[in-house]
Amino acid sequence: MPLSMIKPGAKARVVAVTGAEDAKKHLGALGFVPGVVVSIVQSDGGNMIVGIHESRLALNAELANKLMVEPL
């Protein structure tokens, strides 16, 4: 399921990064690689604030939909 479907306060593990190569590289550079656990801090209409590696990052709905995750 896409990251945008995970509710605030929940955690999920990234299982795949989809989309064009430039989007995959951008997300990978931000730390979104298969196996990493993320926590959803805030979600509003698909736009999200995500906790990853002791940091918080904002993702728009387009990028959040490129991250396939499994809920924990």
C-alpha positions as a Python dict, from the first residue, in 0.01 Angstrom:
ca = {
    (1, 'M'): (0, 0, 0),
    (2, 'P'): (122, 356, -59),
    (3, 'L'): (262, 553, 233),
    (4, 'S'): (-17, 810, 190),
    (5, 'M'): (-268, 553, 325),
    (6, 'I'): (-95, 518, 664),
    (7, 'K'): (-259, 709, 948),
    (8, 'P'): (-78, 960, 1172),
    (9, 'G'): (90, 799, 1472),
    (10, 'A'): (149, 469, 1290),
    (11, 'K'): (475, 317, 1171),
    (12, 'A'): (546, 138, 845),
    (13, 'R'): (835, -33, 668),
    (14, 'V'): (927, 72, 314),
    (15, 'V'): (909, -230, 82),
    (16, 'A'): (954, -60, -256),
    (17, 'V'): (1011, 276, -420),
    (18, 'T'): (821, 319, -747),
    (19, 'G'): (813, 582, -1019),
    (20, 'A'): (1065, 739, -1254),
    (21, 'E'): (1438, 699, -1191),
    (22, 'D'): (1481, 1063, -1084),
    (23, 'A'): (1207, 1025, -821),
    (24, 'K'): (1361, 700, -695),
    (25, 'K'): (1703, 864, -666),
    (26, 'H'): (1559, 1165, -485),
    (27, 'L'): (1370, 950, -234),
    (28, 'G'): (1673, 725, -187),
    (29, 'A'): (1891, 1028, -114),
    (30, 'L'): (1641, 1129, 155),
    (31, 'G'): (1676, 782, 313),
    (32, 'F'): (1364, 614, 178),
    (33, 'V'): (1505, 274, 84),
    (34, 'P'): (1352, -73, 121),
    (35, 'G'): (1366, -194, 481),
    (36, 'V'): (1369, 144, 654),
    (37, 'V'): (1099, 210, 916),
    (38, 'V'): (914, 542, 904),
    (39, 'S'): (661, 698, 1140),
    (40, 'I'): (379, 924, 1029),
    (41, 'V'): (383, 1249, 1226),
    (42, 'Q'): (110, 1433, 1035),
    (43, 'S'): (-103, 1369, 728),
    (44, 'D'): (-330, 1610, 545),
    (45, 'G'): (-485, 1519, 213),
    (46, 'G'): (-192, 1296, 116),
    (47, 'N'): (74, 1553, 211),
    (48, 'M'): (272, 1419, 505),
    (49, 'I'): (535, 1485, 767),
    (50, 'V'): (730, 1165, 817),
    (51, 'G'): (981, 1068, 1084),
    (52, 'I'): (1282, 886, 938),
    (53, 'H'): (1632, 831, 1082),
    (54, 'E'): (1582, 1073, 1374),
    (55, 'S'): (1463, 1345, 1132),
    (56, 'R'): (1133, 1477, 1005),
    (57, 'L'): (1067, 1530, 636),
    (58, 'A'): (771, 1673, 449),
    (59, 'L'): (647, 1479, 147),
    (60, 'N'): (383, 1587, -99),
    (61, 'A'): (110, 1341, -199),
    (62, 'E'): (285, 1256, -528),
    (63, 'L'): (604, 1140, -354),
    (64, 'A'): (415, 967, -71),
    (65, 'N'): (227, 760, -330),
    (66, 'K'): (558, 638, -480),
    (67, 'L'): (658, 474, -151),
    (68, 'M'): (509, 127, -104),
    (69, 'V'): (499, 23, 262),
    (70, 'E'): (376, -246, 500),
    (71, 'P'): (218, -130, 828),
    (72, 'L'): (388, -234, 1153),
}
